Amino acid sequence: MFKGLHHFHKRKRIYQYHEPYPHPNKLKNAMDKLIYVVGIAGPVMAIPQLLKIWVEKNVSGVSGITWFAFLIIAIFWMMYGILHREKPIILTYAAWLIMDILIITGLMAH
């Protein structure tokens, strides 16, 4: 008689475990904001590698296999972030995808 009603209850149970945003706990609220800074800091730290490849045109010591693996990992994390609608993950791995693609392109060009 009530087809699909069990889906509503399952979904209701799933979302009961999500915490509110912004979180009332000051530490969790601060971490919610800080994660965006940390998420951008990681790809920014790869800029010296990017400059070495594109400006100095020096690819010695840069592993193409490693950066290709980072690209594959970033693609999976990006898909995960999109599926779960997690903005910090999407933002972080969008930046990593750009960095990985630029570094791999630079490796192949030089």
C-alpha positions in Angstrom: 0.0 0.0 0.0 2.7 2.5 0.9 5.4 1.7 -1.6 8.5 3.7 -1.0 7.7 4.6 2.6 10.6 2.5 3.8 12.9 4.7 1.7 11.7 7.8 3.6 12.4 6.2 6.9 15.8 5.0 5.9 16.7 8.5 4.6 15.4 10.0 7.8 17.7 7.8 9.8 20.7 8.6 7.7 20.3 12.3 8.1 19.7 12.1 11.8 23.4 11.4 12.2 24.5 14.6 10.4 25.6 17.4 12.6 24.3 20.9 12.2 26.3 23.5 10.2 27.6 25.8 11.5 28.1 23.6 14.5 27.3 25.0 18.0 30.5 23.6 19.4 33.2 26.3 19.0 36.0 23.8 18.2 34.0 22.0 15.5 32.9 25.3 14.1 36.5 26.5 13.9 37.5 23.3 12.2 34.7 23.6 9.7 36.2 27.0 8.7 39.9 26.0 9.0 39.5 22.9 6.7 39.0 25.3 3.7 42.4 27.0 4.5 44.1 23.6 4.8 42.4 22.3 1.7 43.9 25.2 -0.4 47.3 25.1 1.4 48.1 21.6 0.1 47.9 22.4 -3.6 49.6 25.8 -3.0 52.6 23.9 -1.6 52.9 22.2 -5.0 53.5 25.6 -6.7 57.3 25.4 -6.3 57.3 22.1 -8.2 55.1 23.6 -10.9 57.5 26.6 -11.2 60.5 24.3 -11.5 58.8 22.5 -14.4 57.3 25.4 -16.3 59.6 28.4 -15.5 63.0 26.7 -15.1 62.1 23.9 -17.6 63.8 21.4 -15.3 62.0 18.1 -14.9 64.9 16.3 -13.2 63.9 14.5 -10.0 60.1 14.8 -10.8 58.4 11.5 -11.0 55.7 11.3 -13.7 54.4 8.0 -12.2 53.9 9.7 -8.8 52.1 12.7 -10.2 49.9 10.5 -12.5 49.0 8.4 -9.4 48.1 11.7 -7.6 45.9 12.6 -10.5 44.0 9.3 -10.3 43.6 9.7 -6.6 42.3 13.3 -7.0 39.8 12.1 -9.5 38.4 9.6 -7.1 38.3 12.0 -4.2 36.6 14.6 -6.4 33.9 12.1 -7.4 33.4 11.2 -3.8 33.1 14.8 -2.8 30.6 15.5 -5.5 28.5 12.4 -4.7 28.4 13.3 -1.0 28.2 17.1 -1.6 31.2 17.8 0.6 32.4 21.3 -0.4 35.8 21.1 1.4 36.6 17.9 -0.5 35.4 19.3 -3.8 37.3 22.5 -3.4 40.5 20.7 -2.3 40.5 18.1 -5.0 39.5 20.5 -7.8 42.7 22.5 -6.9 44.7 19.2 -6.8 43.3 18.2 -10.2 44.5 21.5 -11.7 47.9 21.2 -10.2 48.3 17.5 -11.2 47.2 18.2 -14.8 49.6 21.2 -15.1 52.5 19.2 -13.7 51.9 16.1 -15.8 51.5 18.4 -18.9 54.7 20.1 -18.1 56.5 16.8 -17.6 55.3 15.6 -21.0 56.2 18.9 -22.7 59.7 19.0 -21.4 
